[in-house]
Amino acid sequence: MQLMAPQHPIYLDCQATTPLDPEVLDAMLPYFREQFGNPHVDAHVFGREAAAAVEIARSEVAQLINADPREIIFTSGATESNNLAIKGAARYRRDRHGLDHVVTVATEHKCVLESIARLEHEGFRATVLPVEPSGLVDLERVEAALEESTALVTVMAANNEIGTVQPLSEVGKLCRERNVVLHTDAAQAVGKIPFDVHALNVDLASLSAHKLYGPKGIGALYVRRRPRARIEPLFDGGGQERTLRSGTVPVPLVVGFGAATGIARRRLRKEAEHTKMLRDRMLTRLRVRHSDIVVHGAMKPRLPGNLSVGYAGLLAHRLVRELADVALSTGSACSDTSVENSYVLRALGVSESIASGSFRISPGRFTTESDIDRAAAAIADGVDALRASSTQD
């Protein structure tokens, strides 16, 4: 009797985090073992080699977004970068220029909204703009929100839950005309779609390595040099990273970040085509089984590997937990411990019934067509089973 090989679990949650690319791991390993020097010590070869590796990685990150390497500040991740950019820019412009107003969007990542709330505690005034049912912010609302006292606008490049891509270039033009600093949380966009800091007119941009097949615990903040975007540091120390982010730079993680961005830059178009094909294949198969499936947000412009869907009469958190071999998310990974409906979907005007039955599917670099086919069947079977059990209760 021939035994069937066990099927591998299917990972479809690449917007929460991506698997580490083997090439990235290979690049990192020597800096855990042989080349372990402190990059801020130039008295010996160990430190100098580490420093050189950091600068090579800095150049790789800069190339991916068309920036100058001197504009890249390494941080622990996008959450720190968002905090540093938002609080740092707002405080600097209040203290030097008396500006006390900030603008953001209702569907931003929690760390952005919480940073804005912290500024409000400090006396800043905040305008939180709604979005259209498409998930996009209306440019006329942005323009109307800008005041003489506006210090900062922060609009994410691509939404972490529904994948919609905001009109950053147009927002940036409005900000430039009024001398307002524009920050964007670009963690989901960079490495998945073209992202050029000059074409998009952004002054500050937050990046994260683990969203593009790099290691966790490392990110970056792009800080424009011309015209200079000035920010205050969050904490004091030895003055590393151009005094904006003190602390010893974690060389292995930085090297991994650099390797990941280099791979992403070389494969950007091909990978976007691959993930879009997988996303569309998944949606086609789910629609064959359930014509009442709802897609959240506009399909264009949208991240190629994002699919956010909802079903009436379904509890998505039960589906996600009961799918033994398929990994999905009910929304932002930062809120998966809660069964409260998504604030992003609420901002789109999605009904509570459909929001409670909504989840996110995000294939990635290593996902195959057979993975999609098997996962689609499992998801559709799971929806049927949960709907049947709810009618029997």
N, C-alpha and C positions, 0 to 999 in steps of 0.2 A: 504494500500500500504506500503510495507516494503522499507525503505530507505537504500541505500548502504552506509556503513561507508566510509568516505573519506580516500583515500590512503595517507600514509605518504610519504614525500619527501625522496629520496634515496641519501645518502651521499657516494660518491665514490672518495673522495679527501683526503685520509688518509696520503698521503705523504706531503700535505700542512700542515695539522694539524689533530690530532686525537681528538675524543670526550673524555672528562674527564671520566675515569672509576668511577662508583659510589663508589667502595671501596676506591678509592683514595680520593674522596671528604670527605667521612666519616673520614678518617685518618686525614685530614687537619683541619676540623671544630673546634676541641677543641683548636687549636693553634691560631685561630682567636678570640676566646672568653675567655675561662678560663685560658689557659696556654700561656699568651701573653708576657712573659718575654723576655728581651734582652739576647741572648745567650752569649754575651761577658761580662756580669756582673755576677760575681760569689759570690757576697756579700750576696745574699739572695736566697731563694728556687726558686723563679720565674725564675731567670736567670739560675740557675743550671739545672732546669728541661728542659728549652729551649735548653741549651747546650747539654744535654744528648740526646734529641730528634734529634738534628742535627747530632750527632756522630752515632746514630743508622742508620739514613738515609745515611750517608756517607759510612757506612759499606755495606748497601744494594746496593748502586751504584757500589761500588768496587767489590762486589761479581759477579755482572752481567758481568763484563769484566775481571775477574780474576786478580784484582789489590789489592794492599795494601790500606786500607782506608786512610793512610797518603799521598797517591798519588792522591787523589781526591780533586780538588779545585773547589768550587762552584762559578758560574758566573751567569749572567743574561740570558744566552742562548748560542747557538752554534755560533752565529755571534761574540759575545764578546770572546768566547773561541778561535775561529779561529784567531781573531785579536791578542789576547794575545799570543797565541802559535807562530804564524808566525813572528810577529814583535818582540816579546820578545826574541825568540831564535836567530833570525837573528842578532838583535842588540847586544845581548850578545856575540855572536861568532865573530862579526866584532870587537867590542871594545876590547875583550880579546885576540883574535887569528888572527885578520886581515883578516878574511874570508868575502868575499863580493859577493858571488854568490848564487842564490837560483833557485830551479827547481820546476815547477808545471806542470799541465796538462790543456789543452785547455777547457775541459768540467767541470772544477771545479765550485763550487758555486760562485756566484758573490762576496760574501764577501771575499772569498779566493783570487780571481783574483784582486779585488780592494786592498787588503792588499799587494799583490805582487807589484801592480802598485805604491802604496805609498812607498814601499822600493826602487823602482827604482828612485823615486823622491829624495830619500836620498842618491843616489849614488850606490846602489846595481845593479848588473847585473842579469838579469832574463832569464832563458830558459823556454819557454812554449812548452811542448811536444804535438804533435798531437796524435790522437787516430786512431785506425783501424775502419773500418766500423762496427765492432762488438761493438764499444764503449770502448774497452779495450786498455790500453797503452802497447806498445811493450817494453818488458824488455831490449832488445838490445839498444833501444833508451835511456832508462833510464841510462843504464850503460855507454853509450857513452857521456851522458850529464854531468856525474859526473867529477868534476875537483878537483885539490888540494885545490882550494879556495872555494869549495862548502860548505856553512854553513848549508843549510836546503833543504830537499825535502818535498813537501806536495802533497799527493795524496789521494783523497777521497775514503772511503771504498766502498760506493755504491752511484751511481748517483741519484740525487734528481729528475731527469726528466725521464730517461730511465731505471733506476733500475739496471744497470749492476754493477757487483761486481768486483773490481780491484784486481790484484794479489799482495796484500799487503805483504804477507809473503816473497815473492821473492824480492820485492822492498826493504823490510827491511833488507834482507840479504846483498844485494848490498851496502846499506847504512852503515851497521855495519862494513863491511870489510874495508870501507874507512873513518870511524869515522865521518859520516854525520848524522845529526839529522833527523829522519823521523816523520813528523806530518801527521795525517789523520783526515779529517772531517768525523766523524763516526755517525753523527746525524741520518742519514737514516738507518744505518745498525744495530745499537745497539738495542736490544730488538726484532729484526725481524729475524736475523740469528745469529749463534754462533759467538761470538767476544771475542777473548782471546788475551790480549795485549802481552803476552809472545810468543804465537804461531805465532802471526803476526809480531813480531819484531818491534813494534812501540814504539816511545819515548814519543810522545804527541798525545792525541786523544780528539776531541771535541764531547760533548754529549748535547742532548736537551731533556727536559722532555716532551714537548708537541708533540713530534713525537712518543711517546710510552704511550699515554693515561694518561699523567700527566698534570700538570698545565703549562700555558704559563708564561714566565718571569723568568725561572730558567733553568740552564744548568750546565755543569761541564767541567773541563779540567783535563784529566789524565796527570800527569807529572811523568815520570819514576824516581825512586830513585836510582836503580842500574842497569847499569851504569847511573849516575845522568844526567838528561836532565836539563840544566840550562837555565833560561829565565829571562828577565828583566820585571818588572811589567809595565803596561800601565799607571797607575796613582798612586799617593802617598796618604797616609792616615794613619789610625790607625794600620796598619800592620796585619789585619785579614787575614785568609786563608793563613797562613804561609808567610805573607808579600807579596804574589803574587797578591792578589786581595782584597784591602782594602775596607771597608764598612760593615755595619751591615748586617749579613746574614738574609734573609727573612725566618724565621722559618716555617710558614705554607707551603710555596712553596717548601722548602727543604724536609719537611716531606712528601709532596705529591710526590715529585720526588723519594724519597726512597720507598714509597709504590708502585709506578708505576713500578720501576725496580724490586722489589720483585715479583710482579705479572708476569712481563714479563719473569723473570728467570724461574718461576715455569711452565709457560704455553708455553714456547718458541717453542718446537717441535710441539705440538698440534696446536698452532696458525699458525705456518708456513704451516702446512698441510692444514689447513682450508682456509687460504688466497690464497694459490696456487691453490686449487681446484676451488675457486671462480673465480680467474683470468683465468684459463683454460676454465672454463665453459663460461665465457664472450666471450673469443676469439672464441670458437667453434660456439657460436650463431651468432656472428657478421660475421664470415666467411660463414655461411649458407646463409646469406642475401647478402653479398658482397665479392665475391671471390678476388677482387682486393685490399682488405685491406692490408696495409704494416705494419709490426711490426718493430719498431726501436730497434736496438741493439740485442746482442745475448740473446737467451732465457736462456742459461746457460753459466756462473753463473749469476744469476739475483735474485733480491729480490722476494720473493714468491708472494707478493701482488702488483706487478707492471706490468702494461701493457701500453706501449706507442705505439700508432698506428697512421697511416696517410692515408688519402684518396686524390687522385688526384681530382681536380675540386671541391674542398670544401673550404669554409672559416671556420676554426674550431672555431674562436672566436664568429662567429654568431651562430653556433650550440650550443656552451656551454651556451650562453646567452638565447637562445630560448627554451632550455630544461627546462620546468617549474619545473619538479619534480625530476630531476637528477642533482647532483652536480659533475661536472668534472673540469679539469684544462687544459689549453692550454700549460702547461709546468710548469716551476718554478713559484710558487705563488708570488715570489718577482717581477715578471715582467708581471703580468697579466693586468696591466693598459696600456700596449703597445701591438700593433698588429704587431710589427716587428717579423719576423720569429726567431725561437730559435737559439741561437748561439751554443747550444749543438748539435742540428740536423745538423747545417751547418758544424760543426767539423766532423760529421760522413759522410759527403758527400751527405746528403739527398737533392734532388732537391728542388728548391724554391716552385714549384707547390705542392709537397706532404707535405713539411714543413708547408705551410700555412693551410693545411687541417689536421694537427696533434694535438692530444690531449692525455692526460694521464688519465688512469683509475686506481684507487688504493682503492680496498675494504679493510675492516679491521675487527677487532674483533667482531663487532656487526652486520656485513653485513650477510644477509641470502641468500640462494639459490633463493628464490622467488624474493628478491630484484634484484639479478643479471638478472633473466629472464625478469622482468618487465623493468629494465634499458636497457638491450640489445635491446628489442623491440622498446623502445622509441628512443634510439640512431639510430638504423637502419632506423626507420621511419623518423627521423630528417634529416639524410643524404639524403634519397630519396627526401624529400620535398625541401631541399636546392639545390640539384642538378637539380631538375625539374624547380625550380624558376630561376636558373642561365641560363638554356637553353632558357627560355622564355624572358629574359631581352634583 
